[in-house]
Every structure is written in structure tokens, then in C-alpha cells.
Amino acid sequence: MASVPLLALLAAPAHADVPEGWGGAREHRNLDALHALGIYVGAPALLFVLIVLAVYLPAMVRGEKLLPDHSEGEGHWIGGPRQGVAELPAPDGEDSRAGGASGSW
């Protein structure tokens, strides 16, 4: 039972002096607009440029193409005939499966 008051005394806040400079007198440093613009806009923009250079510069030095080629290429039928649909056999009868897709229920 005697441990409860002892624990209460140990849990009391510490009585220490506030360090010098932390007291009521505070120094406010004013941040001018140009300095704030440099910190909040200039620093991220510089970081962005450095990252872009780190990604693209090695490829540019090697002479690689950086932008995709969006020109219309000829279509490819993977696994199909090389001459297009002219090479496909025509159906030779009702039971023939040649000549295209079919389905039945």
C-alpha cells in the first residue's frame, strides 16, 4: 500500500529551469518573398531537373531515341499467313472449317 504514494511522487513533473533562449523572449526570423519562392518553388524545380537529367542524359549520350514512334505501321497477324487473307483457303463444302470463324449452338 505504501507503493502507491511513492509511485505518485515519482510520476510528478520534473522541476527544471527553462534553457536560455527558450523563455518568453522569442526571435522571429522573417522570410522574405524571394527567399520563400526559392525554397518552396526553386528547390523542387531544381530537384526535378536533376532527376530528369539523371534519367535521360545517359540515353541521349548513347544516341537512343527518347520519344516513341507513333507512325502508322503495317498490321501484323502473328501466326497468320504471310501474304494476308489471299493465302487463306476457301471453304470447299458445308462441313469445311476453312475460311474463317464459325460458331453454332
MODELLER restraints for C-alpha pairs under 7 A, 6 or more apart:
rsr = mdl.restraints
at = mdl.atoms
rsr.add(forms.Gaussian(group=physical.xy_distance, feature=features.Distance(at['CA:81:A'], at['CA:87:A']), mean=6.37, stdev=0.5))
rsr.add(forms.Gaussian(group=physical.xy_distance, feature=features.Distance(at['CA:88:A'], at['CA:99:A']), mean=6.41, stdev=0.5))
rsr.add(forms.Gaussian(group=physical.xy_distance, feature=features.Distance(at['CA:89:A'], at['CA:98:A']), mean=6.08, stdev=0.5))
rsr.add(forms.Gaussian(group=physical.xy_distance, feature=features.Distance(at['CA:89:A'], at['CA:99:A']), mean=5.84, stdev=0.5))
rsr.add(forms.Gaussian(group=physical.xy_distance, feature=features.Distance(at['CA:90:A'], at['CA:98:A']), mean=6.06, stdev=0.5))
rsr.add(forms.Gaussian(group=physical.xy_distance, feature=features.Distance(at['CA:90:A'], at['CA:99:A']), mean=4.98, stdev=0.5))
rsr.add(forms.Gaussian(group=physical.xy_distance, feature=features.Distance(at['CA:91:A'], at['CA:97:A']), mean=6.74, stdev=0.5))
rsr.add(forms.Gaussian(group=physical.xy_distance, feature=features.Distance(at['CA:91:A'], at['CA:98:A']), mean=4.96, stdev=0.5))
rsr.add(forms.Gaussian(group=physical.xy_distance, feature=features.Distance(at['CA:91:A'], at['CA:99:A']), mean=5.36, stdev=0.5))
